[in-house]
Amino acid sequence: MELLRQLAFASDAVWLAIAGLSCWLFAGFCLVMERLRNHRRSVERLEKVGWVPWTPLFLASAVIGGGFLVTSLPVVLGNL
């Protein structure tokens, strides 16, 4: 309950840090999915390759998340 109260009154920098961390979590998911696609057992089975461009999604979410975290860093560290 206390965590919800703190999130309700959190500053914009804290929300930006949360968004940056969620972007990095999504980037990690994209990295795992690309690795699974590249290390599949049978190269000939093209019907299960997938169509999602994991590498550009990884790069975009990692850069955006890093920008969010760098932007929120001074305020978040100042509150410690």
C-alpha positions in Angstrom: 0.0 0.0 0.0 2.9 2.3 0.8 4.4 1.7 -2.6 1.2 2.7 -4.3 1.1 5.9 -2.3 4.6 6.7 -3.2 3.9 6.1 -6.9 0.8 8.2 -6.8 2.8 11.2 -5.6 6.0 10.5 -7.6 7.6 13.2 -9.6 7.9 13.2 -13.4 11.6 12.2 -13.1 10.6 9.0 -11.2 8.0 8.2 -13.8 10.6 8.8 -16.5 13.0 6.4 -14.7 10.3 3.8 -14.5 9.6 4.2 -18.3 13.4 3.8 -18.9 13.6 0.7 -16.9 10.6 -0.8 -18.7 12.2 0.1 -22.1 15.3 -1.8 -21.0 13.3 -4.8 -19.9 11.7 -4.8 -23.3 15.1 -4.5 -24.9 16.3 -7.6 -22.9 13.2 -9.5 -24.1 14.0 -8.5 -27.7 17.6 -9.7 -27.2 16.5 -13.1 -26.0 14.0 -13.5 -28.8 16.6 -12.6 -31.5 19.0 -15.1 -29.9 16.4 -17.8 -30.0 15.7 -17.1 -33.6 19.4 -17.2 -34.6 20.1 -20.4 -32.7 17.2 -22.5 -33.9 17.9 -26.2 -34.6 16.7 -26.5 -38.2 17.5 -23.8 -40.7 15.3 -25.4 -43.4 12.1 -25.0 -41.3 11.4 -21.4 -42.4 7.8 -21.4 -41.3 8.8 -20.9 -37.7 11.4 -18.2 -38.2 9.1 -15.3 -37.4 8.6 -11.9 -38.9 9.3 -9.5 -36.0 12.4 -7.4 -36.5 13.9 -8.0 -33.1 17.3 -6.2 -33.6 15.8 -2.8 -34.5 13.3 -3.1 -31.7 16.2 -3.9 -29.3 18.2 -0.9 -30.5 15.4 1.5 -30.4 14.1 0.5 -27.0 17.7 0.4 -25.5 18.5 3.9 -26.8 15.1 5.4 -25.7 15.3 3.7 -22.3 18.9 4.9 -21.8 17.8 8.5 -22.7 15.0 8.3 -20.3 17.3 7.1 -17.5 20.0 9.7 -18.2 17.4 12.4 -18.2 15.9 11.3 -14.9 19.2 10.5 -13.2 20.0 13.9 -11.5 16.6 14.2 -9.9 16.4 10.5 -8.8 19.9 10.6 -7.3 19.3 13.9 -5.7 16.3 12.3 -3.7 18.5 9.6 -2.1 
